[in-house]
Amino acid sequence: MSDMEQITLRLSVPEIEQYCADLCRGTSNASRKHATLIALEGFITTHASSDTFSGPFHKIISIIQQYSEQTRSQLLKQYADELVTALSRRNAGEIARIHDSLSRNGFDQILEAALDKLSLTDQMTLKEWAESWSSDAENKALAASGFPDAFNFKGAGIALSDYRAVCELKRKLSPL
């Protein structure tokens, strides 16, 4: 088979609707569903060059985007629930894992939702923990660097992602 040989892929609106519905019913892993839908949209957009101005093309992309938005909402809810647990356990690594999985705006949204589930007393305690944790991390990173005004988180044994996530939390809680 030569590298230039091609296949023709034909999709109809009902077929893509059925595919997306089956995909979303087929697994409980919201992250996997969401990634698959994003990849499918990208694949179709990239390879449907002659059909990009047609009605069916736009309807197919619209259907995929509708399902993608549903899975995005599920994913954000899942992350928000996981974040409540991570915050209550004061687990910087778990907070960082969630922080790293989202855009800054996405993390800010779910952090807001997670904090809304906590009492004001719990939020104040969390604020104190975040301030203490980040201050301790900065002191250790300064000591590990050997230079004034320079941090060496790696040398201090602190994951930079943990520090960034806790600082985002601290920033969010600063108005309290």
C-alpha atoms as one frame of an Amber mdcrd trajectory, in Angstrom:
protein
   0.000   0.000   0.000   1.380   3.362  -0.994   1.572   6.271   1.448  -0.692
   8.296  -0.837  -3.636   5.885  -0.864  -6.723   7.214   0.933 -10.032   6.109
   2.325 -13.246   8.067   2.233 -15.044   8.570   5.509 -18.702   9.482   5.379
 -20.619  10.633   8.451 -24.242  11.525   8.839 -25.881  13.593  11.549 -27.778
  10.564  12.980 -24.595   8.450  12.947 -22.574  11.026  14.894 -25.461  11.545
  17.313 -25.575   7.782  17.942 -21.792   7.550  18.263 -21.658  10.380  20.825
 -24.596   8.930  22.790 -22.972   5.474  22.855 -19.628   6.951  23.865 -21.155
   8.861  26.756 -23.136   5.839  27.949 -20.204   3.476  27.541 -17.894   4.669
  30.286 -18.141   6.481  33.575 -14.747   8.123  33.077 -15.689  11.739  32.289
 -12.103  12.655  31.453 -11.799   9.905  28.850 -15.181  10.785  27.305 -14.272
  14.460  27.133 -10.847  13.811  25.591 -12.369  11.476  22.995 -14.967  14.050
  21.959 -12.358  16.802  21.684 -10.166  14.528  19.563 -13.120  13.552  17.370
 -14.010  17.195  16.766 -10.403  18.002  15.901 -10.121  15.028  13.557 -13.300
  15.893  11.670 -12.438  19.584  11.496  -8.970  18.804  10.166  -9.930  16.172
   7.613 -13.287  17.388   6.270 -11.674  20.126   4.202 -14.158  20.158   1.325
 -17.237  19.954   3.568 -16.441  22.634   6.142 -19.040  25.026   4.743 -21.867
  22.505   4.499 -24.910  22.294   6.744 -24.251  18.687   7.805 -20.661  19.540
   8.767 -21.811  22.331  11.085 -24.573  20.142  12.561 -22.096  17.300  13.216
 -19.632  19.661  14.914 -22.476  21.199  16.928 -23.584  17.764  18.175 -20.048
  16.864  19.225 -19.689  20.211  21.013 -22.978  19.691  22.866 -21.806  16.327
  24.176 -18.381  17.784  24.907 -19.933  20.538  27.026 -21.875  17.914  28.980
 -18.721  15.912  29.669 -16.847  19.101  30.597 -19.533  19.879  33.172 -19.295
  16.336  34.554 -15.535  16.629  34.715 -15.647  19.961  36.546 -18.139  18.544
  39.057 -15.897  15.519  39.599 -12.862  17.748  40.135 -14.848  19.998  42.499
 -15.832  16.993  44.618 -12.228  15.742  44.649 -11.029  19.226  45.567 -13.340
  19.403  48.595 -11.742  16.180  49.853  -8.204  17.404  49.110  -8.876  20.718
  50.861 -10.344  19.041  53.926  -7.273  16.783  54.130  -4.889  19.716  53.500
  -3.262  17.593  50.817  -1.064  19.886  48.705  -0.190  17.111  46.236  -3.837
  16.304  45.526  -4.714  19.999  45.243  -1.833  20.330  42.757  -2.995  17.317
  40.714  -6.401  18.934  40.259  -4.855  22.371  39.659  -2.569  20.959  36.962
  -5.485  19.222  35.218  -7.356  22.463  34.586  -6.877  25.888  33.126  -6.443
  28.686  35.638 -10.034  29.761  35.003 -11.295  26.184  35.362  -9.450  25.739
  38.648 -10.774  29.067  39.893 -14.343  27.971  39.069 -14.138  24.662  40.872
 -12.235  26.193  43.777 -15.091  28.665  44.183 -17.600  25.794  44.131 -15.536
  23.765  46.607 -15.127  26.685  49.005 -18.879  27.313  48.897 -19.318  23.846
  50.408 -17.113  24.743  53.390 -18.136  26.741  56.434 -16.533  30.127  57.049
 -14.630  28.599  59.978 -13.276  25.842  57.723 -12.318  28.431  55.105 -10.444
  30.486  57.722  -8.613  27.373  58.940  -7.773  26.506  55.343  -6.489  30.040
  54.750  -4.189  29.745  57.783  -2.930  26.384  56.562  -2.265  27.717  53.027
  -0.397  30.743  54.385   1.665  28.591  56.730   2.365  25.910  54.104   3.448
  28.420  51.441   5.576  30.405  53.899   7.276  27.216  55.070   7.851  26.144
  51.451   9.352  29.527  50.588  11.668  29.434  53.614  12.866  25.935  52.734
  13.328  26.893  49.064  15.308  30.009  50.025  17.516  27.985  52.335  18.105
  25.399  49.609  19.073  27.984  46.985  22.069  29.586  48.662  21.133  32.936
  47.105  19.030  35.689  48.638  15.742  36.273  46.788  16.004  32.990  44.830
  13.949  29.867  45.440  15.149  26.312  44.879  12.021  24.234  45.399  13.574
  21.133  43.877  16.554  21.384  46.211  14.148  21.791  49.128  12.234  18.666
  48.105   9.058  20.624  47.329   7.138  20.070  44.117   6.729  23.380  42.320
   3.231  22.302  41.272   2.285  21.912  44.954   3.574  25.404  45.703   1.699
  26.956  42.769  -1.575  25.244  43.689  -1.379  26.241  47.354  -0.546  29.819
  46.326  -3.655  29.868  44.109  -5.665  28.680  47.093  -4.060  31.317  49.296
  -4.848  34.015  46.720  -8.460  32.929  46.553  -8.807  32.945  50.329  -6.973
  36.259  50.858 -10.184  38.366  51.097 -11.239  36.460  54.242
